[in-house]
Amino acid sequence: MKVDLFDFHLPEELIAQVPLQNRTDSRLMVLDKDSGEIKHEVFKHVIEYLREGDCLVLNDTKVLPARLFGVKKDTGAKIEVLLLKQLEGDQWETLIKPAKRVKEGTEIVFGEGLLTAVCTGTSDHGGRILDFKYEGIFYEVLDQLGEMPLPPYIKEQLEDRDRYQTVYAREPGSAAAPTAGLHFTDSLLKAIKEKGVHIAFITLHVGLGTFRPVSVDDVLEHDMHSEFYIVTEGTARLLNEVRNKGGRIITVGTTSTRTLETIASANDGRFIEGSGWTNIFIYPGYEFKAIDGMITNFHLPKSTLIMLVSALAGREHVLHAYQTAVTEQYRFFSFGDAMLII
């Protein structure tokens, strides 16, 4: 299966650079995954497509202010560090600019010594392993020194860092936001609950592999990145109850989808408590075992994300929907508009 099958033309001006003032004012395209029928809505009306007894599954990961600016201790040369993944203790897999300046043994100083790090090795894709030293609580130091790691296609500065967090974010660990959830407000979630729709939370810490382009010609040759997930016993029980009673399981975002499909695929379609690393790669031909629908944003051409969406709704339906979105001037990517596939 060729990666080019998932390409489409996207005018650069449709890439949203800033979030809307009101989260629920985003547009919502509703795509019937069986017929390909399209409806145009406003996101606040998503509640009209949810039924009593359904379950909406949200990823409660919290984005770290994971971009740090420091200097080499010996030369004073400026170094930019992006935290990707916590390994053991205070060791992190990172991306560094310029990487050629940081070799094993290099010491980097941040915030005039509030935080220091020593390079202890390299990782895949040219990354570096850093071992951090500090006093107090790492996340508090990071909150003081770090900046939000916005995706590379966003050129504007973010005035309010909370706008790159979901309103329900609570588990620190992501290098990027689960952006489909950015459209929800507390009041909308309250109204959804009052309608009789269950709300369940999973955690999947998003890595920058989400934005890494597919560099091979054949989909089957792509090496999928791995991300850490947690599904609690309470969430697993609720999802099984919803399924047994005939309710639909609707995920918010590809991250929630990959988490539930990882669990269900390993347990004959059932949900169980668990945590670990998933590198599940979902593309057309995949048989879904966990979900009935999904809320998602509009993704990059030839990305693993548009492949996942195509697996759920069919490549032809998805590419037609994307062409419609371009024609209708929808806003794309992290701060863009949303799609409900159901």
Residue pairs with C-beta under 8 A, 6 or more apart in sequence:
1 218
1 219
1 220
1 283
1 284
1 285
2 217
2 218
2 219
3 214
3 216
3 217
3 218
3 219
3 222
3 302
4 217
4 302
5 315
6 301
6 302
6 303
6 306
6 307
6 310
6 315
6 319
7 301
7 302
8 301
8 319
8 322
8 323
8 326
9 301
9 326
10 300
10 301
10 326
10 332
11 326
14 326
14 329
14 330
14 331
14 332
14 336
15 153
15 154
15 331
15 332
15 333
15 336
16 331
16 332
16 333
16 334
16 335
16 336
16 337
17 154
17 155
17 156
17 335
18 156
18 158
18 335
19 163
19 164
19 182
19 335
20 26
20 335
23 43
23 167
23 182
23 183
23 184
23 185
24 42
24 43
24 44
24 183
24 184
24 185
24 188
25 42
25 43
25 44
26 42
26 43
26 183
26 331
26 336
26 337
26 338
27 40
27 41
27 42
27 43
27 330
27 331
27 337
27 338
28 40
28 41
28 42
28 43
28 45
28 46
28 183
28 337
28 338
28 339
28 340
29 38
29 39
29 40
29 41
29 321
29 324
29 325
29 330
29 337
29 338
29 339
29 340
30 38
30 39
30 40
30 41
30 49
30 339
30 340
30 342
31 37
31 38
31 313
31 317
31 318
31 321
31 339
31 340
31 341
31 342
32 38
32 342
33 293
33 312
33 313
33 314
33 317
33 341
33 342
36 313
36 314
36 316
36 317
36 320
36 321
38 320
38 321
38 324
40 328
41 48
41 340
43 183
43 337
43 338
44 188
46 183
46 188
46 295
46 338
46 340
47 188
47 191
47 192
47 195
47 197
49 340
49 342
50 56
50 192
50 195
50 197
50 250
51 196
51 197
51 247
51 248
52 195
52 196
52 197
53 196
53 197
53 198
53 242
53 245
53 246
53 247
53 248
54 197
54 198
54 242
54 247
54 248
54 249
54 250
55 197
55 198
55 199
55 200
55 238
55 239
55 242
55 247
55 248
55 249
55 250
56 192
56 197
56 198
56 199
56 200
56 250
56 252
57 200
57 201
57 202
57 235
57 239
57 249
57 250
57 251
57 252
57 256
57 260
57 291
58 166
58 168
58 181
58 184
58 199
58 200
58 201
58 202
58 252
58 256
59 166
59 178
59 181
59 201
59 202
59 203
59 204
59 206
59 252
59 253
59 255
59 256
59 259
60 166
60 168
60 169
60 170
60 171
60 201
60 202
60 203
61 169
61 171
61 172
61 173
61 174
61 178
61 203
61 204
61 205
61 206
61 255
62 165
62 169
62 170
62 171
62 172
62 173
62 174
63 148
63 149
63 164
63 165
63 169
63 174
63 175
63 176
63 177
63 206
64 83
64 139
64 142
64 146
64 149
64 172
64 173
64 174
64 175
65 142
65 143
65 145
65 146
65 147
65 148
65 149
65 161
66 82
66 83
66 84
66 142
66 146
66 148
66 149
66 175
67 80
67 81
67 82
67 83
67 146
67 147
67 148
67 149
68 80
68 81
68 82
68 83
68 110
68 115
68 142
68 145
68 146
68 147
69 78
69 79
69 80
69 81
69 110
69 147
70 78
70 79
70 81
70 108
70 109
70 110
70 111
70 115
70 117
71 77
71 78
71 79
71 108
71 109
72 79
72 101
72 102
72 106
72 107
72 108
72 109
73 107
73 108
73 109
73 116
74 107
77 101
79 96
79 97
79 98
79 101
79 102
79 108
80 96
80 97
81 94
81 95
81 96
81 108
81 110
81 117
81 130
82 94
82 95
82 96
82 149
82 175
82 208
83 92
83 93
83 94
83 142
83 146
83 149
83 175
84 92
84 93
84 94
84 95
84 127
84 175
84 207
84 208
85 92
85 93
85 175
85 205
85 207
85 228
86 92
86 173
87 93
87 129
89 131
90 131
90 132
90 133
90 134
90 138
91 120
91 129
91 130
91 131
91 132
92 129
92 130
92 132
93 123
93 127
93 128
93 129
94 127
94 128
94 129
94 130
95 126
95 127
95 128
95 208
96 102
96 127
96 128
99 126
99 128
102 108
102 119
102 128
103 119
104 119
104 120
104 121
104 122
105 118
105 119
106 118
106 119
107 116
107 117
107 118
107 119
108 116
108 117
108 118
108 119
108 130
109 115
109 116
110 116
110 117
110 145
111 141
111 144
111 145
114 134
114 141
114 144
114 145
115 132
115 133
115 134
115 141
115 142
115 145
116 132
116 133
116 134
117 130
117 131
117 132
117 133
118 130
118 131
118 133
119 128
119 129
119 130
120 129
120 130
120 131
121 128
121 129
122 128
122 129
123 129
125 212
132 138
134 141
139 172
148 158
148 161
148 164
149 175
149 176
149 208
150 158
150 164
150 334
151 176
151 211
151 333
151 334
152 211
153 300
153 333
154 333
154 334
154 335
158 164
163 182
164 177
164 182
164 334
165 177
166 177
166 178
166 181
166 182
166 184
167 184
167 185
167 186
167 189
168 181
168 184
168 189
168 201
169 177
171 203
171 205
171 230
173 203
173 205
173 228
174 205
174 206
174 207
175 205
175 206
175 207
175 208
176 206
176 207
176 208
176 210
176 211
176 334
177 206
177 334
178 204
178 206
178 252
178 253
178 255
178 256
179 253
179 297
179 333
179 334
179 335
180 252
180 253
180 254
180 295
180 296
180 297
180 338
181 252
181 253
182 334
182 335
183 295
183 338
184 252
189 199
192 199
193 199
198 238
198 242
198 247
200 235
200 238
200 239
201 232
201 235
202 229
202 230
202 231
202 232
202 235
202 256
202 259
202 260
203 229
203 230
203 231
204 227
204 228
204 229
204 230
204 255
204 256
204 258
204 259
204 278
205 227
205 228
205 229
206 227
206 255
207 225
207 226
207 227
209 224
209 225
209 226
209 227
210 225
210 305
211 300
212 225
213 300
213 302
213 303
214 222
214 302
214 303
214 304
216 222
219 283
219 307
222 281
222 304
224 279
224 280
224 281
224 304
225 279
226 277
226 278
226 279
227 255
227 258
227 277
227 278
227 279
228 275
228 276
228 277
229 258
229 259
229 262
229 275
229 276
229 277
229 278
230 274
230 275
231 259
231 260
231 263
231 271
231 272
231 273
231 274
231 275
232 273
233 273
235 271
235 273
236 263
236 271
236 272
236 273
236 274
237 271
239 249
239 260
239 271
239 290
240 270
240 271
242 248
242 249
243 249
243 271
248 292
248 293
248 342
249 260
249 290
249 291
249 292
249 293
250 291
250 292
250 293
250 294
250 295
250 342
251 257
251 260
251 291
251 293
251 294
251 295
252 294
252 295
253 294
253 295
253 296
253 297
254 294
254 296
254 305
254 308
254 309
256 294
257 282
257 290
257 291
257 294
257 308
257 312
258 278
258 280
258 282
258 308
259 278
260 271
260 290
260 291
261 280
261 282
261 288
261 289
261 290
261 291
262 278
262 280
263 271
263 272
263 274
263 290
264 270
264 271
264 289
264 290
265 280
265 289
265 290
269 289
269 290
271 290
281 304
282 307
282 308
282 311
283 304
283 307
283 308
283 310
283 311
284 307
284 310
284 311
284 314
284 315
285 311
286 311
288 311
288 312
291 312
292 342
293 340
293 341
293 342
294 309
294 312
294 340
294 341
294 342
295 338
295 339
295 340
295 341
296 305
296 309
296 338
296 339
296 341
297 332
297 333
297 334
297 336
297 337
297 338
297 339
298 322
298 325
298 330
298 331
298 332
298 333
298 336
298 337
298 339
299 305
299 306
299 309
299 332
299 333
300 306
300 333
306 318
306 322
309 318
309 339
309 341
310 318
310 319
312 341
313 321
313 341
321 339
325 332
325 337
325 339
330 336
330 337
331 337
